[in-house]
Amino acid sequence: MRFYFVRSAINEVFKLMKNKLTYIYILMTLVTIIATALSVRFIESTNNTNMGYFSIVFSLQTFSTTIMPIMLLLFAANTISSEKTNGTIRNILVSGCSKSQFIISKIIISLMFQLTLMVIAAIAAIFISYILFGFGDIAEDGFVIMTQYQFWLQFVISYVLLIIVFFTTILFGILISTIAQNNISAITIAVSGYIVFEIIKIKLKIGSFIYSSYIEFPLNNLSELIEGFHASWTPKLYYYLSVNIFWIFIFLFITLFAIKKQEFK
């Protein structure tokens, strides 16, 4: 059983590397980060080292709240539905891979895709911001607000937290991919469903209970810290974790239930 799971996971990695869309997503990531960082340079022409950190956070905020969720949905929604469209899912299951293992392998490869984009985005933002502004202690009127060490520590914390909400987004896409009959309908439903979530949470004022409301939280908190505000990770961190864990459980449970109820002929 373990052999089939490992083989399936390795096969998914090769699929990811061979897929041309993977490199299009990476290119879109780089273009977004570079364009955003350059816009900061255009607005702020001084060599203030504080702007280097602001450039990093602003670039990643823009990327995280606009293009990243859509790319993750497009990727995740295509993982299982494409196997249905191509008719390969039956061959995979017949080879000895269970439905649960099949789902887990898709989740793992989607998570790897997410982490790859996040790492590339972070490296690009740091590199471009350093070239444009440089780094140093964050100071205001001669007083050090935050040292370089403190910034990078807070940056790692915020970026790790960002992984959680993006992982929830991936599970939503995989759920839709499991239910949909083909990749076109899966992508359509996933993106439109995400938009509907956004509209509903605004209209009904239930943003605190919708996972996507917390995408901005980690980097926004970091932004307030480098601006000299006494921002705290709590108590919003409690809601951030509890809401995302709730939706992760719901999406994963429905996905596993749905795949076990389906027959592939």
C-alpha positions in Angstrom: 0.0 0.0 0.0 2.8 2.4 0.9 4.6 1.5 -2.4 1.6 2.6 -4.4 1.3 5.8 -2.5 5.0 6.7 -2.9 4.9 5.9 -6.6 1.8 8.0 -7.0 3.3 11.0 -5.2 6.5 10.7 -7.3 4.4 10.6 -10.4 2.6 13.8 -9.3 5.9 15.6 -8.9 7.0 14.6 -12.5 3.6 15.8 -13.8 4.1 19.1 -12.0 7.6 19.6 -13.5 6.4 18.7 -17.0 3.3 20.9 -16.9 3.9 24.1 -18.9 1.3 25.9 -16.8 3.6 25.5 -13.7 6.2 27.8 -15.3 3.5 30.2 -16.5 2.4 30.5 -12.8 6.0 31.1 -11.7 6.5 33.8 -14.4 3.2 35.5 -13.3 4.5 35.4 -9.7 7.8 37.0 -10.7 6.2 39.7 -12.8 3.7 40.6 -10.1 6.5 40.9 -7.4 8.9 42.9 -9.6 6.2 45.3 -10.9 4.9 46.0 -7.4 8.4 46.6 -6.0 9.2 48.9 -8.9 6.0 50.8 -8.2 7.2 51.4 -4.6 10.5 52.7 -6.0 8.7 55.0 -8.4 6.6 56.5 -5.5 9.4 56.6 -3.0 12.6 57.9 -4.7 14.7 58.1 -1.5 17.2 55.4 -0.3 15.5 55.1 3.1 16.3 51.5 4.3 12.9 51.4 6.0 11.4 51.3 2.5 13.2 48.1 1.7 11.1 46.3 4.3 8.0 48.1 3.2 8.7 47.1 -0.3 8.9 43.4 0.7 5.7 43.5 2.7 3.8 45.5 0.1 4.9 43.3 -2.8 3.9 40.1 -1.0 0.6 41.7 0.2 -0.4 42.6 -3.3 0.6 39.1 -4.6 -1.1 37.3 -1.8 -4.4 39.1 -1.9 -4.9 39.3 -5.7 -3.2 36.7 -7.9 -2.1 34.0 -5.5 -5.5 32.7 -4.4 -6.7 32.5 -8.0 -3.6 30.6 -9.1 -4.0 28.1 -6.3 -7.7 27.6 -7.1 -6.9 27.1 -10.8 -4.2 24.6 -10.0 -6.1 22.7 -7.3 -9.4 22.6 -9.3 -7.5 20.9 -12.2 -5.8 18.2 -10.1 -8.5 15.6 -10.0 -10.9 16.8 -12.6 -8.2 16.6 -15.3 -7.8 12.9 -14.4 -11.5 12.4 -14.9 -11.4 14.3 -18.2 -8.4 12.3 -19.5 -9.9 9.0 -18.2 -6.7 8.2 -16.3 -8.2 8.2 -12.8 -9.5 4.6 -13.3 -6.1 3.3 -14.3 -4.5 4.9 -11.2 -7.0 3.4 -8.9 -6.9 0.0 -10.6 -3.1 0.0 -10.2 -3.5 -0.4 -6.4 -3.7 3.2 -5.2 -6.7 3.7 -3.0 -9.0 6.7 -3.3 -7.8 8.2 -0.1 -4.2 7.8 -1.2 -5.0 9.4 -4.5 -6.6 12.4 -2.8 -3.6 12.7 -0.4 -1.1 12.6 -3.3 -3.1 15.4 -5.0 -3.1 17.5 -1.7 0.7 17.0 -1.3 1.5 18.1 -4.8 -0.8 21.1 -4.5 0.9 22.0 -1.3 4.3 21.7 -3.0 3.1 24.0 -5.7 1.9 26.5 -3.2 5.2 26.5 -1.2 7.1 26.8 -4.5 5.2 29.9 -5.5 5.5 31.4 -2.0 9.3 30.8 -1.8 9.8 32.2 -5.2 7.7 35.3 -4.4 9.6 35.8 -1.1 13.0 35.5 -2.6 12.1 37.8 -5.5 10.6 40.4 -3.1 13.6 40.4 -0.8 16.1 40.5 -3.7 14.4 43.4 -5.6 13.8 45.4 -2.4 17.4 45.0 -1.3 18.6 46.2 -4.7 16.3 49.2 -4.7 16.5 50.3 -1.1 18.9 48.2 1.0 18.2 46.9 4.5 19.0 48.2 8.0 17.4 48.7 11.3 14.0 50.2 11.1 14.1 53.7 12.7 11.8 56.7 13.1 13.2 60.1 14.1 16.5 58.5 15.1 14.9 55.9 17.3 15.1 52.2 16.4 11.6 50.7 16.1 12.7 47.3 15.0 16.1 45.7 14.4 16.9 43.6 11.3 16.8 40.4 13.4 13.4 41.3 14.8 12.0 42.1 11.4 13.1 38.8 9.8 11.8 36.9 12.8 8.4 38.5 12.5 8.5 38.0 8.7 9.0 34.3 9.1 6.2 34.1 11.5 3.8 35.9 9.2 4.8 34.0 6.1 4.4 30.6 7.9 0.9 31.7 9.0 0.1 32.6 5.4 0.8 29.0 4.4 -2.2 27.9 6.5 -4.9 30.1 4.8 -3.5 29.3 1.3 -3.6 25.6 2.2 -7.3 26.0 3.0 -7.8 27.6 -0.4 -6.1 24.6 -2.0 -8.5 22.2 -0.2 -11.5 24.2 -1.4 -10.2 23.8 -5.0 -9.5 20.1 -4.5 -13.1 19.6 -3.2 -14.5 21.2 -6.3 -12.2 19.2 -8.4 -13.5 16.0 -6.8 -17.1 16.8 -7.3 -16.9 18.3 -10.8 -17.1 16.0 -13.8 -14.5 17.7 -15.9 -11.7 20.3 -15.5 -13.6 23.1 -17.3 -16.5 22.9 -14.9 -14.2 22.5 -11.9 -12.2 25.6 -12.7 -15.4 27.6 -13.4 -17.1 26.5 -10.2 -14.0 27.0 -8.0 -13.3 30.6 -9.2 -17.0 31.6 -9.1 -17.5 29.9 -5.8 -14.6 31.8 -4.3 -16.1 35.1 -5.6 -19.5 34.1 -4.2 -17.8 33.5 -0.8 -16.4 37.0 -0.9 -19.8 38.5 -1.8 -21.7 36.6 0.9 -19.2 37.4 3.6 -19.6 41.1 2.8 -23.4 41.1 2.4 -24.1 39.1 5.5 -21.2 40.5 7.5 -19.8 37.1 8.4 -16.2 37.7 7.3 -15.0 36.5 10.7 -16.2 33.0 9.8 -14.9 32.8 6.3 -11.3 31.6 5.8 -10.5 34.0 3.0 -11.0 37.0 5.3 -7.7 36.1 7.0 -5.4 36.2 3.9 -4.4 39.8 4.7 -3.9 39.3 8.4 -0.3 38.0 8.7 1.4 40.5 6.4 -0.9 43.4 7.6 0.2 42.7 11.1 3.8 42.8 10.0 3.2 46.0 8.1 1.8 47.7 11.3 4.9 46.5 13.3 7.4 48.1 10.9 5.4 51.3 10.9 5.9 51.5 14.7 2.4 50.4 15.8 2.2 48.1 18.8 0.4 45.4 16.8 -0.2 42.1 18.5 -0.6 38.7 17.0 -3.4 37.9 19.5 -6.3 37.7 19.8 -6.9 37.7 16.0 -4.4 34.8 15.7 -6.8 32.6 17.7 -9.6 33.3 15.2 -7.2 32.9 12.3 -6.2 29.4 13.4 -9.6 28.2 14.6 -11.5 29.4 11.4 -8.9 27.9 9.0 -8.7 24.6 10.9 -12.5 24.4 10.8 -12.6 24.9 7.1 -9.7 22.5 6.5 -11.5 19.8 8.3 -14.8 20.5 6.4 -13.2 20.6 3.0 -11.1 17.5 3.6 -14.0 15.5 5.1 -16.4 16.3 2.2 -13.6 15.6 -0.3 -12.9 12.1 1.1 -16.6 11.4 1.4 -17.3 12.5 -2.2 -14.5 10.5 -3.7 -15.5 7.3 -1.9 -19.1 7.6 -3.2 -17.9 7.9 -6.8 -17.4 5.1 -9.3 -15.0 5.4 -12.1 -15.6 3.2 -15.2 
